[in-house]
Amino acid sequence: MADNFLEKHYEEYEARKAAYLRKKRHLPKTALRTPERPDDEAL
């Protein structure tokens, strides 16, 4: 296309993707883990 429509949208997509990956990288890893359960729950 003459007005670079696809190029502009691809650049916007790349910017959104980069922002998402930066945010994802800074999430705490401990929040993703499940707490360990004891072997015997009666204790």
PDB file of N, H, CA, C and O in Angstrom:
ATOM      1  N   MET A   1       0.835  -1.187   0.000  1.00  0.00           N
ATOM      2  CA  MET A   1       0.000   0.000   0.000  1.00  0.00           C
ATOM      3  C   MET A   1       0.879   1.250   0.000  1.00  0.00           C
ATOM      4  O   MET A   1       2.010   1.232   0.485  1.00  0.00           O
ATOM      5  N   ALA A   2       0.360   2.280  -0.528  1.00  0.00           N
ATOM      6  H   ALA A   2      -0.559   2.294  -0.922  1.00  0.00           H
ATOM      7  CA  ALA A   2       1.148   3.487  -0.693  1.00  0.00           C
ATOM      8  C   ALA A   2       1.354   4.251   0.614  1.00  0.00           C
ATOM      9  O   ALA A   2       2.326   4.996   0.743  1.00  0.00           O
ATOM     10  N   ASP A   3       0.452   4.077   1.585  1.00  0.00           N
ATOM     11  H   ASP A   3      -0.337   3.472   1.480  1.00  0.00           H
ATOM     12  CA  ASP A   3       0.569   4.872   2.803  1.00  0.00           C
ATOM     13  C   ASP A   3       1.260   4.124   3.944  1.00  0.00           C
ATOM     14  O   ASP A   3       1.175   4.551   5.096  1.00  0.00           O
ATOM     15  N   ASN A   4       1.940   3.019   3.644  1.00  0.00           N
ATOM     16  H   ASN A   4       2.009   2.672   2.709  1.00  0.00           H
ATOM     17  CA  ASN A   4       2.682   2.244   4.645  1.00  0.00           C
ATOM     18  C   ASN A   4       1.786   1.763   5.790  1.00  0.00           C
ATOM     19  O   ASN A   4       2.223   1.710   6.939  1.00  0.00           O
ATOM     20  N   PHE A   5       0.556   1.420   5.485  1.00  0.00           N
ATOM     21  H   PHE A   5       0.200   1.464   4.551  1.00  0.00           H
ATOM     22  CA  PHE A   5      -0.402   0.979   6.488  1.00  0.00           C
ATOM     23  C   PHE A   5       0.125  -0.226   7.249  1.00  0.00           C
ATOM     24  O   PHE A   5       0.117  -0.228   8.480  1.00  0.00           O
ATOM     25  N   LEU A   6       0.577  -1.239   6.547  1.00  0.00           N
ATOM     26  H   LEU A   6       0.583  -1.237   5.547  1.00  0.00           H
ATOM     27  CA  LEU A   6       1.037  -2.455   7.205  1.00  0.00           C
ATOM     28  C   LEU A   6       2.298  -2.207   8.034  1.00  0.00           C
ATOM     29  O   LEU A   6       2.438  -2.765   9.123  1.00  0.00           O
ATOM     30  N   GLU A   7       3.192  -1.398   7.545  1.00  0.00           N
ATOM     31  H   GLU A   7       3.077  -0.945   6.661  1.00  0.00           H
ATOM     32  CA  GLU A   7       4.418  -1.107   8.271  1.00  0.00           C
ATOM     33  C   GLU A   7       4.121  -0.392   9.586  1.00  0.00           C
ATOM     34  O   GLU A   7       4.719  -0.714  10.613  1.00  0.00           O
ATOM     35  N   LYS A   8       3.205   0.572   9.564  1.00  0.00           N
ATOM     36  H   LYS A   8       2.719   0.833   8.730  1.00  0.00           H
ATOM     37  CA  LYS A   8       2.849   1.297  10.781  1.00  0.00           C
ATOM     38  C   LYS A   8       2.217   0.368  11.798  1.00  0.00           C
ATOM     39  O   LYS A   8       2.546   0.426  12.983  1.00  0.00           O
ATOM     40  N   HIS A   9       1.316  -0.484  11.348  1.00  0.00           N
ATOM     41  H   HIS A   9       1.049  -0.531  10.386  1.00  0.00           H
ATOM     42  CA  HIS A   9       0.661  -1.403  12.279  1.00  0.00           C
ATOM     43  C   HIS A   9       1.652  -2.416  12.831  1.00  0.00           C
ATOM     44  O   HIS A   9       1.549  -2.803  13.995  1.00  0.00           O
ATOM     45  N   TYR A  10       2.598  -2.846  12.032  1.00  0.00           N
ATOM     46  H   TYR A  10       2.681  -2.531  11.086  1.00  0.00           H
ATOM     47  CA  TYR A  10       3.598  -3.792  12.506  1.00  0.00           C
ATOM     48  C   TYR A  10       4.501  -3.127  13.546  1.00  0.00           C
ATOM     49  O   TYR A  10       4.872  -3.766  14.531  1.00  0.00           O
ATOM     50  N   GLU A  11       4.855  -1.873  13.347  1.00  0.00           N
ATOM     51  H   GLU A  11       4.554  -1.354  12.547  1.00  0.00           H
ATOM     52  CA  GLU A  11       5.669  -1.153  14.327  1.00  0.00           C
ATOM     53  C   GLU A  11       4.916  -0.997  15.642  1.00  0.00           C
ATOM     54  O   GLU A  11       5.510  -1.139  16.711  1.00  0.00           O
ATOM     55  N   GLU A  12       3.608  -0.706  15.582  1.00  0.00           N
ATOM     56  H   GLU A  12       3.125  -0.590  14.714  1.00  0.00           H
ATOM     57  CA  GLU A  12       2.803  -0.601  16.797  1.00  0.00           C
ATOM     58  C   GLU A  12       2.730  -1.949  17.508  1.00  0.00           C
ATOM     59  O   GLU A  12       2.803  -2.007  18.736  1.00  0.00           O
ATOM     60  N   TYR A  13       2.589  -3.024  16.749  1.00  0.00           N
ATOM     61  H   TYR A  13       2.530  -2.977  15.752  1.00  0.00           H
ATOM     62  CA  TYR A  13       2.557  -4.363  17.315  1.00  0.00           C
ATOM     63  C   TYR A  13       3.880  -4.674  18.018  1.00  0.00           C
ATOM     64  O   TYR A  13       3.879  -5.200  19.131  1.00  0.00           O
ATOM     65  N   GLU A  14       5.004  -4.354  17.379  1.00  0.00           N
ATOM     66  H   GLU A  14       5.005  -3.927  16.475  1.00  0.00           H
ATOM     67  CA  GLU A  14       6.316  -4.608  17.974  1.00  0.00           C
ATOM     68  C   GLU A  14       6.479  -3.824  19.277  1.00  0.00           C
ATOM     69  O   GLU A  14       7.056  -4.339  20.234  1.00  0.00           O
ATOM     70  N   ALA A  15       5.981  -2.593  19.328  1.00  0.00           N
ATOM     71  H   ALA A  15       5.512  -2.175  18.551  1.00  0.00           H
ATOM     72  CA  ALA A  15       6.084  -1.777  20.541  1.00  0.00           C
ATOM     73  C   ALA A  15       5.244  -2.387  21.662  1.00  0.00           C
ATOM     74  O   ALA A  15       5.695  -2.462  22.805  1.00  0.00           O
ATOM     75  N   ARG A  16       4.025  -2.822  21.340  1.00  0.00           N
ATOM     76  H   ARG A  16       3.659  -2.761  20.412  1.00  0.00           H
ATOM     77  CA  ARG A  16       3.181  -3.456  22.361  1.00  0.00           C
ATOM     78  C   ARG A  16       3.807  -4.747  22.859  1.00  0.00           C
ATOM     79  O   ARG A  16       3.783  -5.032  24.057  1.00  0.00           O
ATOM     80  N   LYS A  17       4.363  -5.524  21.952  1.00  0.00           N
ATOM     81  H   LYS A  17       4.383  -5.293  20.980  1.00  0.00           H
ATOM     82  CA  LYS A  17       5.004  -6.789  22.308  1.00  0.00           C
ATOM     83  C   LYS A  17       6.206  -6.551  23.223  1.00  0.00           C
ATOM     84  O   LYS A  17       6.388  -7.262  24.211  1.00  0.00           O
ATOM     85  N   ALA A  18       7.011  -5.565  22.899  1.00  0.00           N
ATOM     86  H   ALA A  18       6.863  -4.987  22.097  1.00  0.00           H
ATOM     87  CA  ALA A  18       8.179  -5.262  23.724  1.00  0.00           C
ATOM     88  C   ALA A  18       7.757  -4.811  25.122  1.00  0.00           C
ATOM     89  O   ALA A  18       8.377  -5.203  26.110  1.00  0.00           O
ATOM     90  N   ALA A  19       6.715  -3.995  25.214  1.00  0.00           N
ATOM     91  H   ALA A  19       6.211  -3.676  24.411  1.00  0.00           H
ATOM     92  CA  ALA A  19       6.237  -3.539  26.518  1.00  0.00           C
ATOM     93  C   ALA A  19       5.714  -4.713  27.334  1.00  0.00           C
ATOM     94  O   ALA A  19       5.961  -4.786  28.537  1.00  0.00           O
ATOM     95  N   TYR A  20       4.999  -5.626  26.700  1.00  0.00           N
ATOM     96  H   TYR A  20       4.798  -5.567  25.722  1.00  0.00           H
ATOM     97  CA  TYR A  20       4.488  -6.809  27.387  1.00  0.00           C
ATOM     98  C   TYR A  20       5.633  -7.670  27.913  1.00  0.00           C
ATOM     99  O   TYR A  20       5.590  -8.135  29.052  1.00  0.00           O
ATOM    100  N   LEU A  21       6.649  -7.882  27.090  1.00  0.00           N
ATOM    101  H   LEU A  21       6.684  -7.504  26.164  1.00  0.00           H
ATOM    102  CA  LEU A  21       7.766  -8.719  27.512  1.00  0.00           C
ATOM    103  C   LEU A  21       8.564  -8.061  28.639  1.00  0.00           C
ATOM    104  O   LEU A  21       9.049  -8.755  29.533  1.00  0.00           O
ATOM    105  N   ARG A  22       8.708  -6.723  28.611  1.00  0.00           N
ATOM    106  H   ARG A  22       8.315  -6.159  27.885  1.00  0.00           H
ATOM    107  CA  ARG A  22       9.398  -6.029  29.708  1.00  0.00           C
ATOM    108  C   ARG A  22       8.618  -6.203  31.000  1.00  0.00           C
ATOM    109  O   ARG A  22       9.207  -6.461  32.050  1.00  0.00           O
ATOM    110  N   LYS A  23       7.291  -6.064  30.935  1.00  0.00           N
ATOM    111  H   LYS A  23       6.812  -5.854  30.083  1.00  0.00           H
ATOM    112  CA  LYS A  23       6.461  -6.198  32.129  1.00  0.00           C
ATOM    113  C   LYS A  23       6.496  -7.634  32.640  1.00  0.00           C
ATOM    114  O   LYS A  23       6.583  -7.861  33.846  1.00  0.00           O
ATOM    115  N   LYS A  24       6.431  -8.587  31.745  1.00  0.00           N
ATOM    116  H   LYS A  24       6.360  -8.403  30.765  1.00  0.00           H
ATOM    117  CA  LYS A  24       6.438  -9.997  32.125  1.00  0.00           C
ATOM    118  C   LYS A  24       7.749 -10.379  32.803  1.00  0.00           C
ATOM    119  O   LYS A  24       7.751 -11.181  33.738  1.00  0.00           O
ATOM    120  N   ARG A  25       8.849  -9.819  32.346  1.00  0.00           N
ATOM    121  H   ARG A  25       8.847  -9.168  31.587  1.00  0.00           H
ATOM    122  CA  ARG A  25      10.162 -10.160  32.880  1.00  0.00           C
ATOM    123  C   ARG A  25      10.300  -9.726  34.334  1.00  0.00           C
ATOM    124  O   ARG A  25      11.069 -10.337  35.076  1.00  0.00           O
ATOM    125  N   HIS A  26       9.572  -8.679  34.773  1.00  0.00           N
ATOM    126  H   HIS A  26       8.947  -8.182  34.171  1.00  0.00           H
ATOM    127  CA  HIS A  26       9.729  -8.146  36.115  1.00  0.00           C
ATOM    128  C   HIS A  26       8.732  -8.711  37.117  1.00  0.00           C
ATOM    129  O   HIS A  26       8.693  -8.262  38.263  1.00  0.00           O
ATOM    130  N   LEU A  27       7.931  -9.680  36.713  1.00  0.00           N
ATOM    131  H   LEU A  27       7.962 -10.045  35.782  1.00  0.00           H
ATOM    132  CA  LEU A  27       7.006 -10.290  37.662  1.00  0.00           C
ATOM    133  C   LEU A  27       7.779 -11.164  38.638  1.00  0.00           C
ATOM    134  O   LEU A  27       8.744 -11.820  38.247  1.00  0.00           O
ATOM    135  N   PRO A  28       7.368 -11.181  39.902  1.00  0.00           N
ATOM    136  CA  PRO A  28       8.069 -12.027  40.873  1.00  0.00           C
ATOM    137  C   PRO A  28       7.837 -13.509  40.580  1.00  0.00           C
ATOM    138  O   PRO A  28       6.713 -13.919  40.290  1.00  0.00           O
ATOM    139  N   LYS A  29       8.884 -14.299  40.656  1.00  0.00           N
ATOM    140  H   LYS A  29       9.797 -13.966  40.892  1.00  0.00           H
ATOM    141  CA  LYS A  29       8.773 -15.720  40.369  1.00  0.00           C
ATOM    142  C   LYS A  29       8.072 -16.462  41.501  1.00  0.00           C
ATOM    143  O   LYS A  29       7.495 -17.523  41.266  1.00  0.00           O
ATOM    144  N   THR A  30       8.106 -15.934  42.721  1.00  0.00           N
ATOM    145  H   THR A  30       8.575 -15.072  42.912  1.00  0.00           H
ATOM    146  CA  THR A  30       7.485 -16.613  43.856  1.00  0.00           C
ATOM    147  C   THR A  30       5.961 -16.623  43.732  1.00  0.00           C
ATOM    148  O   THR A  30       5.308 -17.516  44.272  1.00  0.00           O
ATOM    149  N   ALA A  31       5.396 -15.663  43.045  1.00  0.00           N
ATOM    150  H   ALA A  31       5.926 -14.937  42.606  1.00  0.00           H
ATOM    151  CA  ALA A  31       3.947 -15.601  42.901  1.00  0.00           C
ATOM    152  C   ALA A  31       3.435 -16.719  41.991  1.00  0.00           C
ATOM    153  O   ALA A  31       2.261 -17.081  42.057  1.00  0.00           O
ATOM    154  N   LEU A  32       4.300 -17.260  41.151  1.00  0.00           N
ATOM    155  H   LEU A  32       5.254 -16.965  41.098  1.00  0.00           H
ATOM    156  CA  LEU A  32       3.881 -18.290  40.217  1.00  0.00           C
ATOM    157  C   LEU A  32       3.949 -19.688  40.822  1.00  0.00           C
ATOM    158  O   LEU A  32       3.363 -20.628  40.284  1.00  0.00           O
ATOM    159  N   ARG A  33       4.654 -19.828  41.927  1.00  0.00           N
ATOM    160  H   ARG A  33       5.130 -19.065  42.364  1.00  0.00           H
ATOM    161  CA  ARG A  33       4.807 -21.146  42.551  1.00  0.00           C
ATOM    162  C   ARG A  33       3.637 -21.463  43.470  1.00  0.00           C
ATOM    163  O   ARG A  33       3.022 -20.560  44.038  1.00  0.00           O
ATOM    164  N   THR A  34       3.330 -22.747  43.614  1.00  0.00           N
ATOM    165  H   THR A  34       3.829 -23.481  43.153  1.00  0.00           H
ATOM    166  CA  THR A  34       2.302 -23.181  44.561  1.00  0.00           C
ATOM    167  C   THR A  34       3.000 -23.572  45.861  1.00  0.00           C
ATOM    168  O   THR A  34       4.096 -24.132  45.824  1.00  0.00           O
ATOM    169  N   PRO A  35       2.390 -23.291  46.996  1.00  0.00           N
ATOM    170  CA  PRO A  35       3.041 -23.647  48.263  1.00  0.00           C
ATOM    171  C   PRO A  35       3.145 -25.169  48.415  1.00  0.00           C
ATOM    172  O   PRO A  35       2.272 -25.916  47.973  1.00  0.00           O
ATOM    173  N   GLU A  36       4.220 -25.600  49.043  1.00  0.00           N
ATOM    174  H   GLU A  36       4.929 -24.994  49.402  1.00  0.00           H
ATOM    175  CA  GLU A  36       4.423 -27.037  49.230  1.00  0.00           C
ATOM    176  C   GLU A  36       3.507 -27.528  50.364  1.00  0.00           C
ATOM    177  O   GLU A  36       3.339 -26.865  51.387  1.00  0.00           O
ATOM    178  N   ARG A  37       2.935 -28.689  50.146  1.00  0.00           N
ATOM    179  H   ARG A  37       3.071 -29.228  49.315  1.00  0.00           H
ATOM    180  CA  ARG A  37       2.063 -29.271  51.147  1.00  0.00           C
ATOM    181  C   ARG A  37       2.860 -30.277  51.975  1.00  0.00           C
ATOM    182  O   ARG A  37       3.721 -30.971  51.435  1.00  0.00           O
ATOM    183  N   PRO A  38       2.586 -30.363  53.272  1.00  0.00           N
ATOM    184  CA  PRO A  38       3.305 -31.362  54.086  1.00  0.00           C
ATOM    185  C   PRO A  38       2.886 -32.774  53.693  1.00  0.00           C
ATOM    186  O   PRO A  38       1.801 -32.983  53.150  1.00  0.00           O
ATOM    187  N   ASP A  39       3.771 -33.756  53.978  1.00  0.00           N
ATOM    188  H   ASP A  39       4.652 -33.587  54.420  1.00  0.00           H
ATOM    189  CA  ASP A  39       3.475 -35.144  53.650  1.00  0.00           C
ATOM    190  C   ASP A  39       2.247 -35.627  54.427  1.00  0.00           C
ATOM    191  O   ASP A  39       1.373 -36.296  53.876  1.00  0.00           O
ATOM    192  N   ASP A  40       2.199 -35.279  55.705  1.00  0.00           N
ATOM    193  H   ASP A  40       2.909 -34.735  56.153  1.00  0.00           H
ATOM    194  CA  ASP A  40       1.084 -35.716  56.542  1.00  0.00           C
ATOM    195  C   ASP A  40       0.320 -34.475  56.981  1.00  0.00           C
ATOM    196  O   ASP A  40       0.826 -33.687  57.780  1.00  0.00           O
ATOM    197  N   GLU A  41      -0.886 -34.294  56.469  1.00  0.00           N
ATOM    198  H   GLU A  41      -1.297 -34.934  55.820  1.00  0.00           H
ATOM    199  CA  GLU A  41      -1.656 -33.098  56.769  1.00  0.00           C
ATOM    200  C   GLU A  41      -2.191 -33.080  58.196  1.00  0.00           C
ATOM    201  O   GLU A  41      -2.613 -32.029  58.679  1.00  0.00           O
ATOM    202  N   ALA A  42      -2.182 -34.234  58.888  1.00  0.00           N
ATOM    203  H   ALA A  42      -1.839 -35.087  58.496  1.00  0.00           H
ATOM    204  CA  ALA A  42      -2.664 -34.284  60.253  1.00  0.00           C
ATOM    205  C   ALA A  42      -1.696 -33.603  61.226  1.00  0.00           C
ATOM    206  O   ALA A  42      -2.097 -33.229  62.328  1.00  0.00           O
ATOM    207  N   LEU A  43      -0.453 -33.441  60.842  1.00  0.00           N
ATOM    208  H   LEU A  43      -0.127 -33.745  59.947  1.00  0.00           H
ATOM    209  CA  LEU A  43       0.528 -32.809  61.734  1.00  0.00           C
ATOM    210  C   LEU A  43       0.320 -31.356  61.819  1.00  0.00           C
ATOM    211  O   LEU A  43       1.055 -30.667  62.526  1.00  0.00           O
TER     212      LEU A  43
END
